[in-house]
């Protein structure tokens, strides 16, 4: 369409796009007639009499023309509702991932601590009365998790002979059940069994926390020849 041309026999005045908004606000809206099914300024219409509003100030919703200011307020309200619905889910996922990572880090720390305790117990003198408590203290010393400490009642230590007899042990009240020992131990050999257990949780903010126990265990053959461990 040329500048100031016609559409279906009717003259339409084109304005510079920078001034269209300001001029349209000050001018009255015009009623024009078009045959049913023809286009007005690129918009398909369905009736014979239509209200022409500049595109900058209006929007088609179904078969109605809605002012842009009303559409903007509607969209802002919709965005606020969507934001309020999505934010709790995002924070739940965020805190769940963070606390899951911390729980896994705690499991690694516990696993490393009981392994170090078993290695220490396999080389220490089992004839000393303080052998199990020294192994326990070694586990507490090696265990590292920022802001968290493991208590004495969460650690258990024992020396198991080939026949299944326990000759020296320290048993905490909250360390959980004892792990199974090897069944094919040679006569006169001994195994150092160390395990620990402590509570942990995954925080999910808007839903109940997931609580569970972090458990770690380690078994090492005693490496010295001392009664009752006489195998070389």
Backbone torsions as a table, in degrees:
resi	resn	phi	psi	omega
1	UNK	NA	128.6	179.9
2	UNK	-73.2	164.4	179.7
3	UNK	-65.0	121.9	-179.0
4	UNK	75.5	18.3	-178.0
5	UNK	-80.4	-163.6	-176.4
6	UNK	-125.2	157.1	172.0
7	UNK	-128.3	116.6	180.0
8	UNK	54.2	39.2	175.4
9	UNK	86.7	2.0	-178.6
10	UNK	-114.7	138.9	-177.2
11	UNK	-82.6	134.1	175.8
12	UNK	-124.9	129.1	-178.3
13	UNK	-91.5	122.2	176.9
14	UNK	-90.2	137.8	-179.5
15	UNK	-117.0	154.9	173.7
16	UNK	-58.8	138.9	-173.7
17	UNK	-65.8	-26.7	-179.5
18	UNK	-69.6	-30.4	-177.4
19	UNK	-100.7	0.4	-174.5
20	UNK	-62.4	-42.6	-176.4
21	UNK	-65.1	-47.3	-178.1
22	UNK	-66.0	-42.0	-179.8
23	UNK	-68.5	-38.9	-178.4
24	UNK	-65.3	-31.6	178.5
25	UNK	-67.3	-34.9	-176.0
26	UNK	-87.1	-19.7	-177.8
27	UNK	-91.2	147.3	176.1
28	UNK	-70.1	152.3	176.9
29	UNK	-73.1	146.8	-174.6
30	UNK	-112.4	143.9	173.0
31	UNK	-100.5	124.7	176.9
32	UNK	-126.6	155.7	-178.7
33	UNK	-109.4	135.9	176.0
34	UNK	-137.7	146.3	174.7
35	UNK	-61.1	148.4	-179.1
36	UNK	-59.0	134.8	176.2
37	UNK	93.2	-8.9	178.3
38	UNK	-86.3	172.7	-177.6
39	UNK	-104.7	143.2	174.9
40	UNK	-121.2	113.0	-178.8
41	UNK	52.9	42.1	176.0
42	UNK	82.2	1.6	-178.9
43	UNK	-106.4	129.2	178.5
44	UNK	-74.9	126.4	-177.5
45	UNK	-112.5	160.9	-174.8
46	UNK	-121.2	-2.2	-179.6
47	UNK	-125.4	-177.9	-179.5
48	UNK	-92.8	-31.5	-179.5
49	UNK	-116.1	127.6	-172.9
50	UNK	-139.2	146.8	175.8
51	UNK	-91.2	120.1	-178.3
52	UNK	-96.0	117.3	177.5
53	UNK	-119.7	135.2	-179.4
54	UNK	-53.0	140.3	-177.1
55	UNK	-57.4	-28.5	-178.2
56	UNK	-65.7	-29.7	-173.9
57	UNK	-103.2	0.2	-173.2
58	UNK	-141.6	170.1	176.8
59	UNK	-152.4	140.3	176.9
60	UNK	-81.1	126.7	173.2
61	UNK	-125.6	105.5	-172.5
62	UNK	67.8	-119.8	177.4
63	UNK	-112.3	21.6	179.9
64	UNK	-119.3	154.5	175.0
65	UNK	-100.5	118.6	-178.9
66	UNK	-108.1	131.6	177.0
67	UNK	-57.8	144.8	-177.1
68	UNK	-63.2	-34.1	-179.9
69	UNK	-62.4	-39.9	178.0
70	UNK	-68.0	-38.7	177.4
71	UNK	-62.7	-40.3	-179.6
72	UNK	-62.7	-45.0	178.7
73	UNK	-62.7	-39.3	179.1
74	UNK	-64.0	-43.4	-179.9
75	UNK	-66.6	-37.3	178.8
76	UNK	-64.6	-41.1	177.9
77	UNK	-65.3	-38.7	177.8
78	UNK	-64.7	-41.8	178.9
79	UNK	-63.3	-38.1	178.9
80	UNK	-65.8	-40.4	178.6
81	UNK	-65.4	-44.2	179.0
82	UNK	-62.3	-40.2	178.9
83	UNK	-63.0	-43.0	-179.6
84	UNK	-65.3	-29.9	179.5
85	UNK	-79.8	-33.3	-174.0
86	UNK	-85.3	-33.9	-174.2
87	UNK	-59.0	-46.0	178.6
88	UNK	-58.3	-39.6	179.1
89	UNK	-65.3	-41.3	179.7
90	UNK	-64.3	-43.8	180.0
91	UNK	-68.0	-35.4	176.6
92	UNK	-62.5	-45.5	178.6
93	UNK	-65.3	-40.9	-178.2
94	UNK	-62.8	-51.6	-179.0
95	UNK	-68.1	-32.2	176.6
96	UNK	-63.4	-43.5	179.0
97	UNK	-66.2	-40.7	-178.9
98	UNK	-64.7	-50.2	-177.5
99	UNK	-71.0	-28.0	173.4
100	UNK	-65.0	-41.8	176.0
101	UNK	-62.5	-39.3	177.9
102	UNK	-66.7	-38.3	178.3
103	UNK	-65.5	-39.8	178.3
104	UNK	-67.0	-38.0	175.8
105	UNK	-62.6	-38.2	176.9
106	UNK	-63.9	-39.4	177.9
107	UNK	-63.3	-42.3	177.6
108	UNK	-62.9	-41.0	179.1
109	UNK	-64.0	-42.2	179.2
110	UNK	-65.7	-41.4	178.8
111	UNK	-62.0	-43.9	179.1
112	UNK	-64.7	-37.3	-177.6
113	UNK	-67.7	-44.4	-178.5
114	UNK	-71.3	-32.1	175.5
115	UNK	-64.7	-43.1	178.4
116	UNK	-66.0	-38.0	177.6
117	UNK	-64.1	-39.9	178.8
118	UNK	-66.8	-40.2	177.5
119	UNK	-63.9	-41.0	178.8
120	UNK	-64.6	-44.2	-179.7
121	UNK	-65.3	-30.9	179.9
122	UNK	-70.9	-17.9	-179.3
123	UNK	-108.7	-9.8	-177.3
124	UNK	-84.8	166.6	-178.4
125	UNK	-81.1	110.8	-177.1
126	UNK	-77.0	-9.9	179.0
127	UNK	-78.2	-13.2	178.6
128	UNK	-78.6	140.0	-177.3
129	UNK	-65.0	-27.1	-177.4
130	UNK	-91.6	13.0	-178.0
131	UNK	-58.3	-49.1	-177.8
132	UNK	-66.1	-36.2	179.8
133	UNK	-71.5	-31.5	176.9
134	UNK	-68.5	-35.2	175.3
135	UNK	-66.5	-42.4	177.7
136	UNK	-59.6	-45.2	-179.9
137	UNK	-65.2	-32.4	177.3
138	UNK	-65.6	-39.6	176.8
139	UNK	-61.8	-45.5	179.5
140	UNK	-64.3	-34.0	-179.5
141	UNK	-69.8	-39.8	-176.7
142	UNK	-79.8	-33.2	-178.0
143	UNK	-59.8	129.6	179.5
144	UNK	-138.2	123.2	171.8
145	UNK	-153.8	117.9	-172.2
146	UNK	-53.3	123.7	177.0
147	UNK	80.4	2.7	-177.6
148	UNK	-127.9	139.1	175.5
149	UNK	-126.1	149.1	176.5
150	UNK	-98.6	138.2	-176.0
151	UNK	-97.4	166.9	-178.4
152	UNK	-62.1	-36.8	-176.2
153	UNK	-75.2	-4.9	178.2
154	UNK	-96.2	1.9	-176.9
155	UNK	-123.1	138.7	175.7
156	UNK	-130.3	142.4	-179.5
157	UNK	-137.9	138.9	173.9
158	UNK	-155.2	154.8	175.9
159	UNK	-110.1	119.5	-175.0
160	UNK	-111.6	129.7	177.4
161	UNK	-84.9	172.7	-175.8
162	UNK	-60.0	-33.6	-179.6
163	UNK	-81.4	-2.5	-179.8
164	UNK	98.0	0.6	-178.8
165	UNK	-78.6	136.5	176.7
166	UNK	-96.4	119.4	-174.9
167	UNK	-103.6	-22.5	-176.8
168	UNK	-153.4	129.1	-175.5
169	UNK	-158.1	160.3	168.3
170	UNK	-132.2	124.7	-175.3
171	UNK	-119.6	115.7	173.8
172	UNK	-81.8	157.9	-175.3
173	UNK	-80.5	-18.0	-175.6
174	UNK	-126.2	30.2	-177.8
175	UNK	-93.3	-3.4	178.4
176	UNK	85.8	-170.6	-177.6
177	UNK	-77.7	152.5	-179.5
178	UNK	-73.9	139.5	175.6
179	UNK	-71.2	157.4	179.3
180	UNK	-74.3	142.8	179.8
181	UNK	-95.6	159.7	178.9
182	UNK	-59.6	141.2	-178.8
183	UNK	-94.6	-8.4	-176.7
184	UNK	-112.6	40.9	-179.9
185	UNK	-78.2	141.2	178.6
186	UNK	-71.6	153.0	179.6
187	UNK	-60.2	133.3	179.5
188	UNK	87.6	-4.6	179.6
189	UNK	-90.7	160.1	-179.2
190	UNK	-135.6	156.2	178.3
191	UNK	-127.0	137.1	175.7
192	UNK	-95.5	120.4	-177.9
193	UNK	-113.7	123.9	179.4
194	UNK	-130.9	131.7	174.9
195	UNK	-148.8	159.8	-179.8
196	UNK	-148.2	161.5	179.9
197	UNK	-152.9	134.7	177.8
198	UNK	-145.4	150.7	-177.7
199	UNK	-73.6	149.3	178.2
200	UNK	-147.8	160.1	-178.8
201	UNK	-147.2	154.5	173.1
202	UNK	-111.8	118.5	-175.9
203	UNK	-89.1	131.9	-177.6
204	UNK	-122.3	12.2	174.0
205	UNK	61.7	-76.3	-170.4
206	UNK	-90.5	-2.8	174.4
207	UNK	-131.3	161.4	-177.1
208	UNK	-56.8	144.8	179.3
209	UNK	-67.0	151.4	174.6
210	UNK	-94.5	114.3	-178.1
211	UNK	-107.4	142.6	-179.6
212	UNK	-160.7	177.5	179.4
213	UNK	-109.5	132.6	171.8
214	UNK	-88.5	121.4	-175.6
215	UNK	-124.8	140.9	177.0
216	UNK	-143.0	147.3	-179.1
217	UNK	-148.1	154.9	179.5
218	UNK	-151.7	142.7	179.2
219	UNK	-129.6	129.6	178.9
220	UNK	-135.6	141.8	176.4
221	UNK	-72.5	138.4	178.9
222	UNK	-70.3	129.3	-170.7
223	UNK	-95.4	-1.6	-179.0
224	UNK	-112.8	155.8	-179.1
225	UNK	-98.4	92.5	179.4
226	UNK	-139.4	141.0	179.8
227	UNK	-60.8	135.9	6.7
228	UNK	-90.8	8.7	-178.9
229	UNK	-92.7	94.3	-172.1
230	UNK	-103.8	-7.0	-179.8
231	UNK	-71.5	140.1	-178.2
232	UNK	-88.5	NA	NA
